[in-house]
Structure formats: C-alpha cells, structure tokens
Amino acid sequence: MCWKILRKTLIWIMSSTVKNILLIVPYGGVGGMERLVHNFYKHYKTQGNNLKVLKFIKLNNDLINFEEDELFLKPYDFGSMSRLERIMFYFKSPLRLRKIIKKHNVTHSIAFGDMANLFSSLTFTKEFKVGSIHALKSVELKNKTLFNKIVGIGYRTSYRHLDKLVCISKAIKEDLRKNCGYRFNNMEIIYNPHNIEDIITQSNEPITDKSELEIFEKEVVLFLGRLSLQKSPWHLVKAFSILRKSHKDVNLVLMGDGDSRVLEHLKLLIAKLDLDKKVFLIGRRSNPYKYIKSSKLLALSSHYEGTPNVIVEAIAVGTPIVSSNCTDGILELMSLTHHNESQENIVTESGVVTPNLFDGQLGIPETDEILQRERDFADAMYSILRSNIFKVKLEQNRAELLSKFNLVKVASKYMRQ
C-alpha cells in the first residue's frame, strides 16, 4: 500500500513538470489510429514535453512520420516474416520496448491498439502506462489467429499492469467486460480527440490531380480506410451496384491500402458487376480531408468498429455519412439522441445508420449474392444523394456533434491519474 501511494505521488510530481512521453503505434500509414497518434504528438509537443514515437513496423511509404522523434523495431511488414520470425518478434518486442523506455527515461507511455497495449503491459516498467482499445474486440477475436489468442489471454492477465485502459466508446468497454473476460478496474471511456481546425484547414486544399478531378466532377461516394476483413468493403461495392440502377451519374472511390486478399476479391467483384469505370481504388493519400469534403457522402460498411475517426472527420467538413451499425459506438458518434436497436435504417443528425452487415463470420464471402442488408445500405445512400436535407441537418447540428472531441480536453484526460 505504501509503495502504491509513493508511486502515485511520484507520478503526480512528474505530471506537473515536463514529461518524457512515448507514443506506441503498430504502423505509420494514414489510417484513423495513425492520424490520432499524430494529433497527440503535435499537441503534447507544443506543450513543451519530450516526445518519442515507436512504430513496430516502419515502411518506406509511410505517410505519417515523426522525424527525429521516431523509433521503430522492423523495417518490413508481417507479411514478409516467416512464422518463426513473427513468433520471435512477439516474444522480443516487450524486452526491446522496455529498453527504449529505460533509455529515454519515459515518464508516460500511451499505447494504441492491442499489439502496443500487450507489449506495453509486459515491460514491467514504472512509467504512467496508458493503453487504448479502438474496436469491438469480441468480434475481432472470432478470427482465431495466434496473436488474437495471445491478446485474449492478455485481457485476463497482463492488462492489469496498465494504469489506464482507454475505451473509445461505451460499447467497447461493455464488450470487453461481458464478452472478453476483462476483469480489471482500470478502464475509462474517452472519445478520440480531433484537431477540428486542422481538419477544416486541410479540407480546403484543392484537388489538383487531373485524373482525380475527373472522378470528383461527378457525385462521389467515398470509402476511406484500410481495405481489410474488418471493413468488409465488398458490401459497399455490392450496395453501390444496386444504387447505380437508380442513380447512374455517381462514382465510388475506395481510398486506402490493405489486405492483398481483400484487394484481389474487390477487383474480381468490380469486374463481375461491370463497375470498372465507376469504382476507383486510388490508394492512400496524405491529406484525405479534401477528398471527404469533395464527396457527396462518406460510406462505412464495416463488420465491426469502435468509434471510427473518419466519421468525426466527415462531420467536421460537413459531409453526410452512411454507416452500418457495426457497433453501438456508431450511434454515439452520429446522433445526439438515443436510438433503440433496429433492423431498419435509422436517420440521425449526420446521416443514416443501416442494419449491421456482420453475419457471424469474418472472411472473404463465399458467394456474391446480394443481401437485404446491402439493399438497405443502397437505399440509405440514395436518400442522401437525392436530397440536400441531410447536409443542411448536419450543418445545423455540427457544433454539438463535435463538442466531445476537443483535443486539449481529451489529451489531458489521457494523462490524468
């Protein structure tokens, strides 16, 4: 007990002075988690703190970088590792992370996502240790990979060593407690922060690429994110094929990189549905906000999520959203009022939430049969494309919808004992 009191006192003293902060992230792409880390980095840096950012995997085409403050463990992705090398990476990473924490006299560490959380929880170092969960884990753990099995064990054991585990929605916290065996009292709900002014500033930059300008001359449905099993973008492509029957002058843009299996399936599906000239896979972009602003609507067809950053970003620039109800966190983001669970489309202050597309199994679908839930998704997109009322309603409620994502307040909560 005396040691716990002493430790809390030391943490308080450290928190009142300059902090040596380590941010821990798996990758340096341009996904929501990486943009979140970059926001934290810039904010804590401007406060006069000392920052280091550790990427587990650093790639040559990383769009988010941290110059002299950046550290990394591997210069190539997991797909290039043998099974043995990957296992050894899992085994050695907590030890390497421990050395980094000691070397840089880290007083506060913040881990983003399960890999970072798990390795941080196993360093047995004494800094103020924060982890964070960004997706609905009971669904993700249905995919019985070796790492997911290790993570599941961590929820019941080593996560006790985190001083705080941030859950970015109420739904995520309840899911961990009820469905994942999480047994520790260190969870706190803190919504993801966003630098709204910065998002708006970047969204006002023009699209200059000639080929992209031709795409965005027409109405655009935009998907922004990693093309992964979690995001299940095939649902969106099939829903778009339905939408095209009644709304022909519209393009679908898929922005992001991803799983090679998903990309291959999407290309085959696009060809099968004769959408080659209407669906565009344009890869990653360093400034996604100008594309969100230039789109008629943002579409998210995930099997599971936490509170997706891209939804807040769309609200910030005034672009209505269609999202599947992949977690209760979606309605937390998109609405100001409570909605009961429904098997019908739900109209909110920022767009439309459609029934959950997840059918209990993760993976590439065995057939391309059109589902009723995809028809619902197509109906939601059509309702936004045919009427400006959704954009007007979003503008009227934008400030209130964004009020809980203030970067200064959220960044302070992360550091608070």
N, C-alpha and C positions, 0 to 999 in steps of 0.2 A: 504493500500500500504506500509506504514512504517513497519507494522508487517511482511509482506512478505519479505521485504528487510532484516529486522533483522533476520528472520528465516533462510534465505539463507546464511547470514553471519555466524550465529551460526553453521549451517551445514558444511560450508567450514572450520571453525576452528576445528570442531570435526573430519572432514575427514582428516585433516593434522596431527592428533595425533593418538594415539591408539584408535581403535574403539571397541565398545561393540556390536557385531553383533549377531542377532538372525536369524537363518535359519528355515523356517517353511515348513513342508512337511507332507502329509497325512499318509504315511506308511514308513516302513523300510525294504521293500522287496529288490529285486535285479533288478528292472526294470530300464529303462533308466533315469527316473526322480530321483530315489534314488541314482543312480551312479553319476548323475550330482551334487546332493547336497553334496555327499561325496567328489567330486573333489573340489568344492567350499570350503568346510570345511577345507580340508587339506591345500589348498592354503592360505586362509585368516589366518589360524592358524600359518603357517610358517612365515607370515609377522609380527607376534607379537601381533595380535589382540586377544581380548577376545571373545570366541565363545560359543554360546548355540544353540542347535538344538531341536526344538519342533516337535515331532511326534504326530499327532492327535490320531493315533492308533498304539500302540506298542504290538507286538505279540511275543510269546516265540521263534518262529522260524525265527525271523528277521535275515537276513544275513548281513545287513548294520547297524552298531551300532556306537555310539559316546561316549561310556564310561561315564565318569563323567560329560560330557558336554550335556548329553541327558536328555530331559524332555518329558513327554507325558501326554495326557488327559484321554485316556481309554486303559485298558489292553486287550480288546477284540474287535472283528470286528463288523461292522454294521449289518452283518447278524445275530448276536446274540442279537441285540437290538430289543425291541418292537417298533412299530411305534411311540408311545408316547415318549419312551426314545430317539429315534432318533431325534424327533422334539425338545425335550428339549436340546439335545446335540447341535443342530444347534443354538438354542436360547442362550445358556450359553457360548458357545465357545468364542465369541468375548470378553465377560467380563473376562473370565479366561485368555485369551491371553493378554488383557490389564493389568491385574495384573502381569503377567510374565514380560511384557515389563517394567513396573514401577519398579518391584523388582530388575531386573538386570541392570537397568539404560541403556537400549538399545539405542544406537545412530543410528543404521542402521538395518532394518529388510528386509529380502528377502523372499517372499512367492512363493511357487512353485505349480502351478495348481489352479483351480477355488475355491476349498474349502479354501485353505490357503489365496488366494487373497481376497475372500469375507470377511472372518473373520477379516483379517488384515485391510481391508478398513472400518470396523465398530468399531475399537478400539478407534478412535479419539485421538490417541496418537501423539506425535510431533517428533518422530524419522524420519530419512530419510527412506521413505517407498517405497519398490520396490515390484511389483507383476510380475508374468510371465505367459504367455499362451503358451501351448505346443502342441495344436492340433487345427484342424479346427472346430470351435465351432458351426457354423450353422448346420452342420450335427449332431453333438452330441446333440444339443438342440431339435432335432426332437423326441428324446426319452423323452416324457412328464412326467418325474418324478417330485416329489415335489421339490427336490433340484435343478434340472435344471430350473424350473420355477423361483426359488429364484435367481439363478445365472443370468438369463436373465434380471431380474429387476435390479440386481446389476450393469450390464453393462451400464444401463441408469441412475443410481443414485450414489451409494456409491463408485464406482470405481474412481470417481473424487478425492477422498481423497488419492489415491496413487500418490506419487511424480513421479513415472515412472512405466509404464506397458511394460515389455519386451515382444515382439513378436518374436518368434524364426525363423520366415520366413516372406518374403514379402506377401505370400499368406494368412497367418494368420491375418496380420494387415488389409489387404484389406477386408477379410471376416468379421472381427469384425465391420468394418466401414460400409460396404454395406449391410450385411445380419443380423447383430445382434443389430443394433441400437446404437452402441457405439458412443458417442458424445463428448468425451473429447480429449484434445490435449496433452496427456501425454504418447502416445505410441512411442516406439523406437524399431527398428529391431536390435536384437543382436543374432547372431547364438550361439548355445550351445557350450561351451568350452569342450575340451577334453585334458587329460594328455596323449598325444600320446606315450611318452616314457614309461610311466607306463603300458599302454595297451600292448605295444610290449613286455615289460619285462614279464608280466603275461602270455601272449600268448605263450611264450617259455617254460612254465612249461609243463611237460609231463602228459598225461592222464594215470593214474595208475590203475584205477579200471578195473578188468579183464573183466567184462561184457560189460563195455563201450568200451574197446579196441577191443572186437569182433565186436561191431557195427561199429566202425570207421576204421576197417580194409578194409571195402568197401567204395565206394564213398558215401558221405553223403550230403543230402540237409538238412540244419539246419534252423529251426524257433526258434527265441529267443525273448521272450516277454510274456506278460500276455495273457493267453488264455481267451479272452473276446469277447463280441459282436463287439467292435471296430476293433479288429484284425481279425475277421472272418476267423479263421484257417480252417474251413471246405472247403473253396475254395482251399486252398493249398492241403488238403488231396485228394480232387477230381482230381485236376490237376496232383497230384503225381500218382494217379491210371491210368491216361492216359499215363504219362511218362513211367510207368512200362511196357507198351505194347511194347515199342521200346528200352527200356534201363532197363533190368531186374536186373542187379547187382548193385543196389543202395538202400540205406536206407534213410528214412525220420525220423529226430529227432525233436521232439517238446519239447523245454526246457522252462519251466516256469509253474507257478501255475495259478489259475484263477477262473472264474465263474463256479460254480458247474453245471449249466445248459449247458454251453458250453462243459465242460469236458464230461458230460454224452452223449451229442449229438455226440461228436467226437468218443467216444468209440463204440457207435452203428454204426456209419458210417464206421469206420475202419473194424469192423466185417462184415458189409454188403458187403464191397468191397474186402473182403478176404485179408486184408493187415496186419493181426495180427503179422506176422513175419517180416514185413518190416517197420512198423511205430512204433516208440518208444516214449512214453511220460515219460520223465525222471525227471520231476520236476525242481526245481530251483537249481542252482549251484553258489557257492560264487565267482568262477573265470570262467566266461563264455568265456573269450577271447581265452583260449586254445582250446575250442571246435569250436569256429569260425575259428581259424587258421587251425584246422584239418579237416574242411569241404570243400567240393568241391565248394559249393555255399551257400550263405545266401538267404533265401526266405522270403518275406514280402507280405502278401495278404490282407492288411487292407482295411476297408471301408473308414477310414479317419485317418489322421496323421498330425503332424506338420512338424518337421524335425527330424525323428527318430534317436536317438543316435546310435542305433545298425548299421545303415548304415555307419556312420563315423567310428565306431569300425571295421567293416569289411574292409573298405578301408585301415585303419591303418595297419591291419595284412595281407593285400593282398588277400582277399577272394572276388571273384566277387559276384554280387548281382542281384537277380531278384525281382523287386518290382512292385506292381500295382501302377498306377498313382493316388494314393488316395489323393493327394494334389499337387499343383504346387511346394511345398517345396521339393518334392522328386527329381525333375529335378534340383533344385538349389543345392542339395547335390551331385547328381550322375554325373553331367555333367559340363563341362567348357564352353559350348556354349549354345545359346538359341535354344529351340525347339518349334515349333508350336504345338498346341494341335492336337492329332492324335487318331484315332481309331485303329491304328496298333501298333505293338511293336516298341519301339524306342531304338536303340543301343546307349549307352553312353560310356564314358571313363571308367566307373566302372562296367558296366553290361548291363542289359536290363530293361526298364520300359514298363510294359504292360498296356492295357486299364483299366480304373477304374472299379472295381468289384462292386461298390455300386449301387444298383438299386432303391434307394429312401426310403428304409425301413430298420430300424435296428431291429435285432432279429434273432432267430433261423429260418432257412428256412423251409418252409412247405414241400418241396419236395427235393429229392436228384438228380434231373435231372441235367445232365452235361450241362454247359453253354458254349457258344462260347468263352467268356472271359476266362474261365478256360482252354479251349483248347489253347488259345493264351499264357496263363501262362505256360502250359506244353511245348509248342514249345520253349519258352524262356529258360526254364530250360534245355531242350535237347540241345539247341545250345551251352550252356556253358559246359555241360558235355562232349560233343563230340569233343571239340576243346580247346586247351590251349591258343588260341589267346586272349581270354578275360582277362586271368590272366596276360599275358605279357603286354597288353594295360594298365591294371590297374597299374602295377608296373611302367610303363613309366610316368604315369600322377599322381601318388600317392601324391607326394610332393605338387603339385599345388592344387589338390583337397582338401588337408588338411590345406592349408595355412590360411584359415579364422577361424579356430577353436582353435587358440592359447589360452591356459588357462590364461596366465598372462594378455594378452590384453583384453580378454572378461571379466574377473573378475574385471578389472579396470573400464571397461565401465559400469558395473552394479552400481558401487559406484559413478559414475560421475554425478554431478548435471546438 
